[in-house]
Amino acid sequence: MAAESLFNGPVCVQVRCQGCEERRVNVRVNIELLSISNPVHKKDLAVRLTDDSDPFFLYYLVISEEDFQSLKSQQGLLVDFSAFPQKFIDLLQQCIREQKKDIPRFLLQLVSSASVLDHTPVSLNVVETNPFKHLTHLSLKFLPGNDAEIKKFLASCLKCLKEDKEILEQKLRKTEEDFTRQLSYTQQSLSEKSQELDKLKNEWTTYTTALTNTHTQELTNEKERALQAQAQYQQQHEQQKKELESLHQKSIQQLQNRLSELEVINKDLTERRYKGDSTVRELKAKLSGVDDECQRAKQEVLSLRRENTTLDAECHEKEKLINQLQTRVAVLEQEIKDKDQLVVRTKEVLDATQEQKVILEESTEKKQSHIEKLETTIKSLSAELLKANEIIKKLQGDLKTLMSKLKLKNTVTIQQEKLLAEKEERLQKQQRELQETGQSLQMKEQEVCKLQEQLETTIQKLEESKQLLKTNENVITWLNKQLNEIQMAKKLETSSSPHGGGRTGTSPQGMLDRPSFPSSGVSHPISPLYALQNFPEPACRKSANPQCPGPKIQFNPQLPKMNQCADAQTVTAATGHPANKENGDNFGLEPKYFKKKDDSIPLRGLSQNALNSEYLKAYLSTKAQPSPKAAVTTASAYFPG
């Protein structure tokens, strides 16, 4: 059996006994991990509480992996057995950090049911204090040490003390030997150093006497030199003084000459000033004349600016007209491109819906397998419940026998009462376990119900997606039919009618030619879907003025045509056959298919051009009406003059 020491140190503990005041005691906590390999490899955690001042104070606790599982379920721990020792040590270290404070946050409490700590079981609580309440993080029950364990503990303490004593004696011997060696060495070095000191003192005295002699001679020499230098400097100073006086007189004469020259220059400048004043007066007279001419020029500039602003306004209006015409051309081109892309995008939507269908089928298969697993777990739980019921029946039989023995034996000793109390505690524990198993069974049943509901919702979603697929396929077939009918009608029209300037025909590739609007200045081709659009009725149709610049589109019983107002050419639009066979069929497009759903794939292009959806809705509303005459609309409102 190998023991690994994890923690060993003194900790301040608050002792609470029944009917006694609280007191603080320093207790040594020793945590060891015992690994037993014979016959089965397992690990136990051993915790021991001792007092350095009282050798008979001993409480111990051994926690095996099985005991830890029951402790974990009772106290709601979230840590495994491998991580529990380190977490317990962390809590102890936090208590050690806080023990110096007046109001510590973390406390270790040693609680006893007896009045004195005298061979009674004790519980060690790790308590956290907050402003609201005391939270117990961990509660461990310790047993008092019996005579044999106290003897073992004292023997181990004696053994440790002897080992420490031997180690200290060895250290003492070594230190004594070292100190004796150092003393002898220092005495030798002291004698040597004293001899060297005497030598140095003798040398120093001789050296100082020699230095004093040399310095006195040098001082006398330096004094003589200083006197000679002083006499030389005095002579030089007198010569420099004479030279400076001569230079000063010369500079005074030069300055007097300069003053006379400056007076002459001053007279010339005063004469020039008078002349300048006369010229300034003449220039002021000229300036007044120039100012009058400047005012006249400003008035002319203002009149020219007014003319310029009127011309700019006219130019701006003409530019606006040009921009409006250009924007109309760009809008028409964009509509043509968007309508050509609609058919391609509907195909993309169909592909996406088919992919969604495959994904939903896979998810349903996964959920069915999950439900099968849950059913197996329910079966296993029901078997465990049956076993628990059998155990309860056995326990009830034991209870009856115990009650009969109690009635017969009134004179029972204190030891038998203790045994009965222990059995009652076991019964209560088993009843609690029964209640917990019943609660877990209810939880499992609730989970099964939730999973069934999820299955039903997924099946409903699958059915909805299948219906969506069907409706999308119907929409695509309906659109293909409409396009085929439009192409057939266009071919019939081109074969029967002569080729006109404003009429449509077929291109060399077999595609439909698109009508153009020569009167509005728009000569770009229009897609076949352009004929499906319902334009709002123009204002020129209601007014008395017969002249209207934009083209018109009409739905007639025989053939839908696009008529121009007044002088414009008539242009025919490629629409479906007048006798609409789809009015009563299931292929008709309802408005609900245009609504956005959360789990649907968005149609690209419809959000970019809102006009396309309006045109399609308007066309659908005309398809739903009983007579095609009610759908007569014009496009002249979209091309105002």
NUZAKE-676757 format. One record per residue (C-alpha): x, y, z. Coordinates in steps of 0.5 Angstrom, whole numbers, plus 2048, in hexadecimal, padded with zeros to 3 digits. Example, Ala and Ser with C-alpha at 12.3 -4.5 7.8 and 13.67 -1.06 7.14 Angstrom:
BEGIN
   X   Y   Z
 819 7F7 810
 81B 7FE 80E
END
This chain:
BEGIN
   X   Y   Z
 800 800 800
 803 807 7FE
 801 80D 801
 802 814 7FD
 802 81A 801
 7FE 820 7FE
 7FD 825 804
 800 826 80B
 7FF 82C 80E
 7FC 830 814
 7F5 833 813
 7F1 838 818
 7EA 834 819
 7E4 836 81D
 7E2 831 822
 7DA 831 823
 7D8 82C 829
 7D1 82C 82C
 7D0 830 831
 7D7 834 831
 7D9 83A 82E
 7DD 83A 827
 7E5 83A 828
 7EA 83A 823
 7EF 834 823
 7F5 833 81E
 7F5 82C 81B
 7FA 829 817
 7F6 826 811
 7FA 820 80D
 7F7 81D 806
 7FA 817 803
 7F8 813 7FD
 7F9 80B 7FF
 7F9 807 7F9
 7F8 7FF 7FA
 7FA 7FA 7F5
 7F9 7F4 7F8
 7F4 7F0 7F7
 7F1 7F6 7F2
 7F4 7FC 7F1
 7F0 802 7F4
 7F1 809 7F7
 7EF 80C 7FE
 7EF 813 800
 7F1 813 808
 7F0 81A 80B
 7F3 81A 812
 7F2 820 818
 7F7 821 81D
 7F9 826 822
 801 828 823
 7FF 82A 82B
 7FB 824 82C
 7FE 81D 82A
 7F7 819 82C
 7F3 81E 827
 7F2 819 821
 7EC 819 81C
 7EC 815 815
 7E8 814 80F
 7EA 80F 809
 7E6 810 803
 7E6 80B 7FD
 7E3 80B 7F6
 7DC 808 7F8
 7DB 80D 7FF
 7DD 813 7FA
 7D7 811 7F6
 7D2 811 7FB
 7D5 818 7FE
 7D5 81B 7F7
 7CD 819 7F6
 7CC 81B 7FE
 7CF 822 7FD
 7CE 823 7F6
 7D6 824 7F4
 7D8 825 7ED
 7DF 822 7ED
 7E2 81B 7EC
 7E6 817 7F1
 7EC 818 7ED
 7EB 820 7EE
 7E8 820 7F5
 7EF 820 7F9
 7F1 826 7F5
 7EB 82A 7F6
 7EB 828 7FD
 7F2 82B 7FE
 7F0 831 7FA
 7EA 833 7FF
 7EF 831 805
 7F4 836 802
 7EE 83C 801
 7ED 83B 809
 7F4 83C 80A
 7F4 842 806
 7EE 845 80A
 7F0 843 811
 7F4 849 812
 7EE 84E 811
 7E9 850 816
 7E3 84D 812
 7E5 848 80E
 7E1 846 808
 7E3 83E 808
 7E3 83B 80E
 7E5 834 811
 7E0 831 816
 7E1 82B 81B
 7D9 82A 81D
 7D8 824 823
 7D1 822 825
 7D5 821 82C
 7D6 827 831
 7DE 825 831
 7E2 822 82C
 7E3 81B 82F
 7E3 815 82B
 7DD 817 827
 7DC 818 81F
 7DD 81F 81C
 7DB 822 816
 7E0 827 812
 7DC 82C 80E
 7DF 831 809
 7DB 837 80A
 7DB 83D 805
 7D7 843 809
 7D4 849 804
 7CF 84E 806
 7C9 84A 806
 7CB 843 809
 7D0 83E 80A
 7D1 839 805
 7D4 832 806
 7D9 830 800
 7DB 829 803
 7D9 825 80A
 7DD 81F 80C
 7DC 81B 812
 7E2 819 816
 7E3 813 81B
 7E7 814 821
 7ED 80F 821
 7ED 809 826
 7F3 807 82A
 7F6 803 825
 7F6 809 820
 7F8 80E 825
 7FE 809 827
 800 808 81F
 7FF 810 81E
 804 811 825
 809 80C 822
 809 80F 81B
 80A 816 81F
 810 813 823
 813 810 81D
 813 817 819
 816 81A 81F
 81B 815 820
 81D 816 819
 81D 81E 819
 821 81D 81F
 826 819 81C
 826 81D 816
 827 823 81A
 82D 820 81E
 831 81E 818
 830 826 816
 833 828 81C
 839 824 81C
 83A 826 815
 839 82D 817
 83E 82C 81D
 843 829 818
 842 82F 813
 843 834 819
 849 831 81C
 84D 831 815
 84A 838 813
 84D 83B 81A
 854 838 819
 854 83B 812
 852 842 815
 858 842 81A
 85D 840 815
 85B 845 811
 85A 84A 816
 862 849 818
 864 84A 811
 860 850 810
 863 853 817
 86A 852 814
 868 856 80D
 865 85B 811
 86B 85D 815
 86F 85D 80E
 86B 862 80B
 86B 866 811
 873 867 811
 872 868 809
 86D 86D 80A
 871 871 80F
 877 871 80A
 873 873 804
 86F 879 808
 876 87C 80A
 879 87C 803
 872 87F 800
 873 885 805
 87A 887 803
 878 887 7FC
 872 88B 7FD
 876 890 801
 87B 891 7FB
 875 892 7F6
 872 897 7FA
 878 89C 7FA
 879 89B 7F3
 872 89C 7F1
 872 8A3 7F5
 878 8A5 7F2
 874 8A4 7EB
 86E 8A7 7ED
 871 8AE 7EF
 875 8AE 7E8
 86E 8AD 7E4
 86B 8B2 7E8
 870 8B8 7E6
 86F 8B6 7DF
 868 8B6 7DF
 868 8BD 7E2
 86D 8C0 7DC
 868 8BD 7D7
 862 8C0 7DA
 865 8C7 7D9
 867 8C6 7D2
 85F 8C4 7D0
 85C 8CA 7D4
 860 8CF 7D0
 85E 8CB 7C9
 857 8CB 7CB
 857 8D3 7CC
 85A 8D4 7C6
 855 8D0 7C2
 84F 8D3 7C6
 851 8DA 7C4
 851 8D8 7BC
 84A 8D5 7BD
 847 8DB 7C0
 84A 8DF 7BA
 847 8DA 7B5
 840 8DB 7B8
 840 8E2 7B7
 842 8E2 7B0
 83C 8DD 7AF
 837 8E2 7B3
 838 8E7 7AE
 837 8E3 7A8
 830 8E0 7AB
 82E 8E8 7AC
 82F 8E9 7A4
 82B 8E3 7A3
 825 8E5 7A7
 824 8EB 7A3
 824 8E8 79D
 81E 8E3 7A0
 81A 8E9 7A2
 81A 8EC 79B
 818 8E5 798
 812 8E5 79D
 80F 8EB 79B
 80F 8E9 794
 80C 8E2 796
 806 8E6 799
 804 8EA 793
 804 8E3 78F
 800 8E0 794
 7FA 8E6 793
 7FB 8E5 78B
 7FA 8DD 78C
 7F3 8DE 790
 7F0 8E3 78B
 7F1 8DD 786
 7EF 8D8 78B
 7E8 8DB 78C
 7E7 8DB 784
 7E9 8D4 784
 7E4 8D2 789
 7DE 8D5 785
 7E0 8D1 77F
 7E0 8CA 784
 7D9 8CB 786
 7D6 8CC 77F
 7DA 8C5 77D
 7D7 8C2 784
 7D0 8C4 781
 7D1 8C1 77A
 7D4 8BA 77E
 7CE 8B9 782
 7C9 8BA 77C
 7CE 8B5 778
 7CD 8B0 77E
 7C6 8B0 77E
 7C6 8AE 777
 7CB 8A9 779
 7C6 8A6 77E
 7C0 8A6 77A
 7C4 8A2 774
 7C7 89D 77A
 7C0 89C 77C
 7BD 89A 775
 7C4 895 774
 7C2 892 77B
 7BB 890 779
 7BD 88E 772
 7C2 889 776
 7BD 887 77B
 7B9 885 774
 7BF 881 772
 7C0 87D 778
 7B9 87B 779
 7B9 878 772
 7BF 875 774
 7BC 872 77A
 7B6 86F 776
 7BB 86C 771
 7BF 869 777
 7B9 866 77B
 7B6 863 775
 7BD 85F 773
 7BD 85D 77B
 7B6 85A 77A
 7B7 856 774
 7BE 853 777
 7BA 852 77E
 7B4 84E 77A
 7B9 84A 776
 7BC 848 77D
 7B6 846 780
 7B5 83F 77D
 7BC 83D 77E
 7BB 83F 786
 7B5 83B 786
 7B9 835 784
 7BE 836 78A
 7B8 837 78F
 7B6 830 78D
 7BD 82D 78D
 7BD 830 794
 7B7 82D 797
 7B9 826 794
 7BF 827 798
 7BB 829 79E
 7B6 823 79D
 7BC 81E 79E
 7BF 821 7A4
 7B8 821 7A8
 7B8 819 7A6
 7BF 818 7A9
 7BD 81C 7AF
 7B7 818 7B0
 7BB 811 7B0
 7C0 814 7B5
 7BA 816 7BA
 7B7 80F 7B9
 7BD 80B 7BB
 7BD 810 7C1
 7B6 80E 7C3
 7B8 807 7C3
 7BE 808 7C8
 7B9 80C 7CC
 7B4 806 7CC
 7BA 801 7CE
 7BC 806 7D4
 7B5 806 7D7
 7B4 7FE 7D7
 7BB 7FE 7DB
 7B8 803 7E0
 7B2 7FF 7E0
 7B6 7F9 7E2
 7BA 7FD 7E7
 7B3 7FF 7EA
 7B0 7F8 7EB
 7B7 7F6 7EF
 7B6 7FC 7F3
 7AF 7FA 7F5
 7B1 7F3 7F7
 7B6 7F6 7FB
 7B1 7FA 7FF
 7AD 7F4 800
 7B3 7F0 803
 7B4 7F6 808
 7AD 7F7 80A
 7AD 7EF 80C
 7B3 7F1 810
 7B0 7F7 813
 7AA 7F2 815
 7AF 7ED 819
 7B2 7F3 81C
 7AC 7F6 81F
 7AA 7EF 822
 7B1 7EE 825
 7B0 7F5 828
 7A9 7F3 82B
 7AC 7ED 82E
 7B2 7F0 831
 7B1 7F6 835
 7B7 7F6 839
 7BC 7F7 833
 7C3 7FA 835
 7C6 801 832
 7CA 7FD 82D
 7C4 7FA 82A
 7C0 801 829
 7C6 803 826
 7C6 7FD 821
 7BF 7FF 820
 7C0 806 81E
 7C5 804 819
 7C0 800 816
 7BB 805 815
 7C0 80A 812
 7C2 805 80D
 7BA 804 80C
 7BA 80B 80B
 7BF 80C 806
 7BC 806 802
 7B6 80A 802
 7B9 810 7FF
 7BD 80C 7FA
 7B6 809 7F8
 7B3 810 7F8
 7B9 813 7F3
 7B8 80D 7EF
 7B1 80E 7EE
 7B2 816 7EC
 7B8 814 7E7
 7B2 80F 7E4
 7AD 815 7E3
 7B3 819 7E0
 7B4 814 7DB
 7AD 813 7D9
 7AD 81B 7D8
 7B3 81A 7D4
 7AF 815 7D0
 7A9 819 7CF
 7AD 81F 7CD
 7B1 81B 7C8
 7AA 818 7C5
 7A8 81F 7C4
 7AE 821 7C0
 7AD 81B 7BC
 7A6 81D 7BA
 7A8 824 7B9
 7AE 822 7B4
 7A9 81D 7B1
 7A4 823 7B0
 7AA 827 7AD
 7AC 822 7A8
 7A4 822 7A6
 7A4 829 7A5
 7AB 829 7A1
 7A8 824 79C
 7A2 828 79B
 7A6 82E 79A
 7AA 82A 795
 7A4 828 791
 7A1 82F 791
 7A8 831 78E
 7A8 82C 789
 7A1 82E 787
 7A3 835 786
 7A9 833 782
 7A4 82F 77D
 79F 835 77D
 7A5 83A 77B
 7A7 835 776
 7A0 834 773
 79F 83C 773
 7A6 83D 76F
 7A4 837 76A
 79D 83A 769
 7A0 841 768
 7A6 83F 763
 7A0 83B 75F
 79C 841 75F
 7A2 845 75D
 7A4 840 757
 79C 840 755
 79C 848 755
 7A3 849 751
 7A1 843 74C
 79A 847 74B
 79C 84E 74B
 7A0 852 746
 7A7 855 749
 7A6 85C 74B
 7AA 861 74E
 7A8 861 755
 7A5 859 755
 7A9 853 758
 7AC 84D 755
 7B0 847 756
 7B8 848 756
 7BC 843 752
 7BE 83F 758
 7B6 83E 759
 7B6 842 75F
 7B0 847 760
 7B1 84E 75D
 7B0 854 762
 7AC 85A 761
 7AE 861 761
 7AB 868 762
 7AE 86C 75D
 7A9 872 75F
 7AC 872 766
 7B3 872 763
 7B5 86B 766
 7B7 866 761
 7BA 861 766
 7B6 85A 765
 7B2 857 76B
 7B1 850 76D
 7AC 84B 76C
 7A9 84C 774
 7A8 853 772
 7A2 851 76F
 79F 84E 776
 7A0 855 77A
 79A 859 77C
 79B 861 77B
 797 866 77F
 792 86A 77A
 795 870 777
 792 877 779
 792 879 771
 78D 873 770
 788 877 775
 789 87E 773
 786 881 76D
 78D 882 769
 78E 87D 764
 796 87E 764
 79A 879 769
 7A1 878 767
 7A2 871 76B
 7A0 86A 768
 79A 866 76B
 798 85F 76C
 791 85B 76C
 78F 854 76D
 789 853 767
 785 84C 767
 789 84A 760
 790 84D 761
 793 852 766
 796 858 763
 79A 85E 765
 797 865 762
 79B 86B 761
 797 872 763
 795 877 75D
 79B 876 758
 79F 870 75A
 79F 86A 757
 79C 864 75A
 7A0 85E 75D
 79D 857 75F
 7A0 854 765
 7A1 84C 766
 79C 84A 76B
 798 844 76C
 792 841 768
 78B 845 76A
 788 83E 76C
 78B 83D 773
 78B 836 774
 78F 837 77B
 789 83B 77E
 786 835 781
 78C 830 782
 791 82F 788
 797 832 784
 794 839 786
 799 83D 78A
 796 840 790
 799 846 794
 79B 842 79A
 7A1 83F 796
 7A4 846 795
 7A4 847 79D
 7AB 846 7A0
 7AC 840 7A5
 7B1 83F 7AB
 7B4 838 7A8
 7B3 83A 7A1
 7B9 83C 79C
 7B8 843 799
 7B7 844 792
 7BD 848 78F
 7BB 84E 78B
 7B4 84F 78E
 7B7 853 794
 7BB 857 78F
 7B5 859 78A
 7AF 85A 78E
 7AB 85C 787
 7AB 855 785
 7A8 852 78B
 7A2 857 78A
 7A1 856 783
 7A1 84E 784
 79C 84F 78A
 798 854 785
 798 84E 780
 796 849 784
 790 84D 787
 78D 84E 77F
 78E 846 77F
 78A 845 785
 784 84A 782
 77E 846 77E
 77F 84B 777
 786 84D 774
 782 854 772
 783 857 77A
 78B 856 779
 78C 85C 774
 792 860 776
 796 865 773
 79E 867 774
 79E 86E 772
 79E 870 779
 7A5 86D 77A
 7A7 871 774
 7A5 879 775
 7A7 87E 770
END
